[in-house]
Amino acid sequence: MGAIALARRRLSTADPVRLRGHVTEVIGLVVESTGPRLPVGASCVIESPSGHRTEAEVVGFRHDRVLLMPLGDVQGIEPGDSVAGVHVRAVCAVGRSLIGRVIDGLGRPLDGRPLPEPEGRASLRGMPINPLERDPIRDPIDLGVRAMNALLTCGRGQRLGIFAGSGVGKSSLLGMIARSTQADVNVIALIGERGREVREFLERDLGPAGLERSVVVVATSDSSPLVRLRGALLASAIAEDLRTRGRQVLLLMDSLTRLAMAQREIGLSIGEPPTARGYTPSVFALLPKLVERAGVTRAGSITALYTVLVEGDDMNEPVADAVRGLLDGHVVLSRRLAHEGHYPAIDIPASLSRLMNELADSPQLAAARRVRGWLSALEEARDLIQIGAYVRGADTRTDEALDRREALRTFLCQGIEEKTSLAASHQALLGLGEVAP
């Protein structure tokens, strides 16, 4: 881009009028100021006479005061500090130049390399898609995981939730999918992750080949709740931009629960009343707006996989219950299977793809129903089988399942470096019915 064109772009995005106010009070995570009079979501800079600068965002109003939340630490902010408006709405840099990069929740590079000049800017909040402009989901997408390809077939543009407690293998499964999928580009959001786990995910789970065609957005658990929220919105905005450029995008977000916790912190700080388990109403307003940004349009698609950290392995806790009703399917990871060394630890009878009937043919659907029946029968008779009290002949389906127990385990288990195509997964599924008793 020439110098004149670059200058014109910067001039077109510049704000010729800078509104100001001053800090009157700091309570917890919230800064009160006399101005500037800007809408919710606007960006500001808090400046002290000593030169200390803190970026902040307008999150609400109280009487004639503006409520701001810093994007960093509140330490160093003093009464009387100047508050200047920067942008009326929160925007972010987007474009193909971000592919292969690792950035933080504010779009700043974390990989030590400078970011190139952005190809464009987009609103963090995005624009809702007209429901009539969404194309039907008819094409399956290859996730590289045999159990998901065959029994939980996912379509291009579908939204799936991966539900599990801590330490059950969510991040490893996401890395496996990111390396194996046939999507054009991955956008991966690590929201509320431990700082130690970020590099492990990049090097061990994602790997250089996966990173080469991915954009990774990182907002660790020690960052401001507003930065964690912005990280999720930034990843969605980048995915939307790539979709408008005709790309088939796979959006992986880990996790929606930590995003909900960040929004809860913001809501409680500005005085929202707590509802279910302390979650504020704004949490349950945010979730559908976020997940509805994925889907198929005439230009491209965003297939989204969101992890949900289930507190205390309670699948009915508020966030899990709300998200399950918003998504097009759910994949449940079992702690018991993980303890048995079963990887990926997918609990097939408890999992569901709502679009599988539209994506799979009749032989695959029939074979999937048989496998689900066998797995359910084994689970129901599990205690009797373990103590040796089950008598063959008591139940035909359980007998069939016992004859195929090892074949089922071999089919469902998959090494972390192993990739199984969609066609191979279907063939292996059909072969299960041919296993000789």
C-alpha positions, 0 to 999 in steps of 0.5 A, spaced: 500 500 500 502 506 498 504 512 503 498 516 500 493 511 500 495 509 507 495 516 509 488 517 507 485 510 510 488 513 517 485 520 516 478 516 514 478 513 521 481 518 525 476 522 530 476 529 529 473 531 535 476 528 542 471 529 548 474 529 555 472 528 562 475 526 568 475 521 573 471 522 580 471 515 583 474 508 582 470 502 585 473 495 584 474 494 577 470 500 575 472 507 574 467 513 574 468 519 570 464 526 569 465 524 561 466 523 555 459 523 553 459 516 549 455 510 547 456 504 551 462 500 547 466 506 546 473 506 547 477 511 551 484 513 554 485 515 562 491 519 562 494 522 569 499 528 569 505 523 570 504 520 564 500 514 566 495 511 560 490 506 561 485 504 555 478 503 558 471 502 555 464 505 556 460 499 560 454 503 563 452 510 566 450 511 573 446 518 574 450 523 570 457 519 571 460 514 565 462 507 568 468 505 565 472 499 565 480 499 564 483 494 559 488 493 564 489 494 571 486 500 575 493 501 579 495 508 578 489 511 576 488 517 580 482 522 582 482 528 576 485 524 571 483 526 564 478 521 560 479 522 553 474 518 547 478 515 542 473 511 538 465 511 538 465 504 537 470 498 538 473 496 532 479 491 530 484 489 525 482 484 520 484 480 514 488 474 511 495 477 514 493 475 521 493 467 518 499 464 522 499 469 527 498 469 535 495 475 538 492 477 544 485 479 546 486 487 544 489 484 537 496 485 539 502 480 537 504 475 542 509 471 537 514 477 537 513 479 530 510 486 528 503 485 525 502 488 518 498 493 516 491 491 516 487 489 510 480 492 513 477 494 520 471 491 523 466 492 529 467 487 534 460 486 535 459 484 528 452 485 524 446 479 525 445 475 519 438 476 516 435 469 517 433 468 510 440 469 507 443 463 511 444 457 506 442 450 509 447 446 512 447 440 507 455 438 506 458 434 512 465 437 514 471 432 516 473 433 523 479 428 522 476 424 529 473 417 527 467 417 532 465 424 531 465 423 523 461 417 523 456 418 529 456 425 530 457 428 523 458 435 523 456 440 517 459 446 514 456 452 518 454 447 524 455 450 531 457 444 536 458 444 543 464 440 547 462 439 554 466 436 559 469 438 566 476 440 567 482 435 565 478 431 561 481 432 554 477 438 551 484 442 549 487 436 546 481 434 542 480 441 539 488 441 537 486 434 534 481 437 530 485 443 528 490 439 525 486 434 521 480 438 519 479 440 511 477 447 513 481 453 509 483 456 515 482 455 523 480 461 528 482 459 535 480 463 541 483 461 548 479 465 553 481 464 560 486 459 559 492 458 564 498 462 561 502 455 562 497 452 557 498 456 551 504 455 549 503 447 550 497 448 546 501 451 540 506 446 540 504 440 543 496 440 540 496 445 534 503 444 532 507 448 526 502 445 521 496 447 524 498 454 526 500 455 519 493 456 517 490 458 523 489 465 527 490 464 535 487 469 539 489 469 547 486 472 553 489 468 559 485 468 566 490 473 569 487 478 564 482 483 565 475 480 564 473 486 558 480 483 555 477 476 555 470 478 553 474 482 547 478 476 545 472 472 544 469 478 540 475 479 536 476 471 534 468 472 531 470 478 528 476 475 524 472 469 522 466 473 519 471 477 515 475 471 512 468 468 511 466 474 507 472 473 503 470 466 501 473 462 506 471 456 509 472 457 517 473 453 523 472 457 529 474 453 535 473 457 542 475 454 549 471 456 553 464 459 553 464 458 560 470 462 562 467 468 557 461 467 561 465 468 567 468 474 564 461 477 563 459 476 570 464 480 573 463 486 568 455 485 570 456 485 577 461 490 577 456 495 574 451 493 579 447 488 575 443 483 579 445 476 580 441 470 577 442 463 577 449 461 580 451 469 580 450 469 573 447 476 571 442 477 565 447 480 560 451 473 560 445 470 557 443 475 553 451 475 550 451 467 549 446 467 543 449 473 540 455 470 540 454 463 537 449 466 532 455 469 528 457 463 526 453 459 520 453 459 512 452 465 508 452 466 500 460 468 501 463 462 505 461 459 512 463 459 519 463 452 523 464 453 530 466 448 536 465 451 543 467 448 549 463 448 555 467 447 562 462 444 566 462 445 573 462 439 578 461 435 572 454 438 572 451 438 565 445 442 568 449 448 571 446 454 568 451 456 562 451 449 560 444 448 560 443 455 556 448 453 551 445 446 549 439 450 547 443 454 543 447 450 539 446 445 533 449 439 537 453 437 543 459 432 544 460 430 552 466 428 554 466 423 560 471 423 566 470 415 567 472 414 560 478 419 560 480 415 567 480 408 563 485 411 558 479 412 552 481 417 548 477 421 545 473 420 551 466 422 548 460 419 551 456 417 545 450 416 548 450 422 551 452 426 545 448 428 539 448 432 532 442 435 531 443 435 523 446 428 522 439 426 519 440 431 514 447 430 513 448 422 513 445 417 508 441 411 510 446 406 511 450 410 516 444 412 520 442 405 521 449 403 523 450 409 528 443 407 531 446 400 532 452 402 535 448 407 540 444 401 542 450 397 543 453 402 547 447 404 551 446 396 553 453 396 555 452 402 560 446 399 563 449 392 564 455 395 566 455 394 574 452 386 572 458 385 567 463 388 572 461 383 578 460 377 573 453 377 574 450 378 567 447 371 564 448 371 557 441 370 554 438 375 558 438 381 553 439 380 546 442 387 544 447 386 550 449 379 548 451 383 541 454 388 544 458 384 549 461 380 542 463 387 539 465 390 545 473 390 543 471 392 536 467 398 539 473 400 543 478 400 537 473 404 533 472 409 538 479 410 541 484 414 536 491 416 537 492 424 538 496 424 532 492 419 528 487 422 523 481 419 520 478 421 514 470 422 513 470 416 508 474 412 512 470 413 518 464 411 515 467 405 512 469 403 519 462 404 522 459 400 517 464 394 518 462 394 525 456 391 524 459 385 520 464 383 526 463 376 527 460 374 534 
